[in-house]
Amino acid sequence: MVTHSRLAAGLGLALAAAGGLAAMAAPREPAAAGETADIVETRRAMAEARVQSQDAKNRAEHLEGEAARATAAADRTSQDAAAIAARIQQAEAEAAENEAQIHLAATQIGQLRDRLARYQQPLIRLTAALELLARRPLVLALFRPGAVVNTVHMRALIASMIPEVQRRTAVLRGEIAQGRALQGQLRRAEAGLRNEEALLDRRRQALAAVELQQRLDARVVNGSADREAERALALAEQARDLGSLVQNLGLEDDLRAELVALPGPVLRPVLRPDPSAMGPSAEGAAPAAMPAPTPFAGYALPLTGRLVAGFGDIWQGARSRGLIIATAPGAQVVAPAAGRVAFAGPYRGYGQIVIITHDAGWTSLVTGLAEVTVRVGDSLVAGAPLGVAGPGRPALGFELRHNGVPVNPLDHLGG
């Protein structure tokens, strides 16, 4: 009787364990439907980084083509610097994608570990029950009347139960296979991140060499550049806020353009002069009508990263007049479009800033840099390196203004 009760108890345990596995192996929601907010955000960050990487790659290939076609050494150096900066941004975006992949795989492995822990108790009970049944050798049934029939019945039950247990543990086997796949993804993402970090170091060294060459080439104009930088710093001291600084620099730039546009001495007219070739008359002829402002299209964002505040959003207690972009430590920052540096240096509360004047009354402004690599008066090609972000968790500002009025940069994004 003791043996029979033990067998019955073992069979009961086995059936209960199988029932527990059936409950654990019930159909689950699809992964997409059951994903946490953290996983959804990580997938979004991966998709954004992939798009930014492709955009930087396209810009780099275009700039490399421009550098190959440039005939003047200075133009070629400028395009080379912009191309290297774009390649740096491409590597930064790919590193961000690998980091997001690592975070996603680690999160999914943690969730899988939790699910496997819930399978543990039913499996322990099932294993114990089957071991209990296996301890009774078949030869003992020959010495107890009726035991052979009971044993045959018991083994028939077990034989019919094992396929059901195998079917119900198929989900468990799938989870284990998924765990192996996630571990492989994690290893590949970690290797990719190491490769991108090494590539970033090499490209930053190459950019430093090109920038050094640019500074050496520009030594002949350093005197006038220093005077212009001093004037810009003086305006920064006098400005009440960042908006008035941009406005004052814009006025100075307009005045400079007017001085450049002043006509030289009027040449003696030919027999049939072309009126359009003559300068203003002494009587003060009406000046030609100014062309309508052209849209500021075709520019690219100055850095890769994640948008944390848009135009008009509240950021750190103040309303944003542009975009706030969170980026990686030491991220490369580039000129959004071709233009001229009107200001480069520290400004109270904004870290290092760069203000660039463009055609048709457009001005762009980047704030929060840790290091600036351009000087006041520099003429920049689109994508020229401006500087780098700081350590930690930097968030840089990007503003776009037309005739001094802030506009939403996303309405004009074309790069």
C-alpha positions, 0 to 999 in steps of 0.5 A: 500500500505504501508503494501504491500511495507513493505512485499515486502521489507521484502521478498526482504531482506529475499531473499537477506539474503538467497543469502548471506548465500548461498555465505557463505555456498559455498563448502570450500577447505578441511581443509588439503588443506587450512591449514596455514603454522603455522598449518602445522608446529604445526602438524609436531611438534606434530608428532615429539613429539609423536615419541620422547615420544615413543622412550623415553618410549622404552628406559625407559622400556629397562633400567628398565629391565637392572636395575632389572637384575643388581646384583651390587648396583652401576650398579643398581643405574646407570641403575635406573638413566638412566631409570628415565632420559628416563621417564623424556624425555618421559614426556617432549615429551608428554608435548610438544605434549600437548602444540602443541595441545593447540596451534593448537586448539587455532588457529583453534578456532580463524579461526572458530571465523573469519568465524562465524563473516563473517556469522553474517551480512547475518544472521542479515539481514535474521532475520530482514526480517523475523521479519518484515514479522511476524509483520503483523497479519493474522487478518488484511488481512480480512479488506483489499480487496485482502490482503488475496490472497497476504498474502497467496502467501507471506506465500507460498513463505516463506514456500518454502524459509525456507527449503532452508535457513535451507539447506544453513545454515547447514554449519553454524551448522557444524561450531558451532559443530566443535567449541564445539569439538575444545573447548573440545580438548583444555580443554583435552590438558590443563588438560594433560599438567598440569598432565605431568608437575606434573609428571615431577616434581615428576620424577625430584625429584626421579632423584635428589635422585638417583644422590645424592646416586651416589655421596655418593657412589663415595666419595671413588674415589673423590681424583683421579676424582678431579685430572683428572678434574683439568687436563681437565680444564687445557687442556680447558684453553690451547685449541685454540677452541673446536675442539682442546680440543676434540683432546687433550682429545682424545689423553689423553684418548688414552694414558690412554688406552695404559697404561692400556693395558701394560702387567704385568710381564711375568710368567714362561712358562709352558712346552707347552706355548700358544704363544697367552698368552705370552707377547711381547718378549724382541726382540720386537715382532710385536704387534697384528693388531688393529681391524678395527673401529666399526660403532658408531651405536645404540646411541640415541639423547641426548635430545628431541626437534626440529632440527633447524640446521643440520650438515654443516648448518650455525648457528649464523654465524658459520658452524655447526659441528653437530646438533642444537636442540631447546628444552624446558626450563630445558629439561633433557639431557642424554648420547647418548651411554655408555662411559667415561666422558672426560670433564664436565664444562664450556667452553668459548662461549659454556656454560656448555659442556660434552665430552664423549669418546666411544669405537673405537675412537668415541667421543660425545660432548654436548654443551649449558647446564645450569647445568652438573651433571656428573664428569670427569672420570665417566663411563656412561651407555647409557642414563645416565643423563648429566645435564639440559638445561637452561631457556627461549628458549634453543638450545643445540649442539650435535657433533659426532667425529671419531678419532677427525673428525666431522661426521654427527650424523644423519648418525649414528643414531640408537636409 
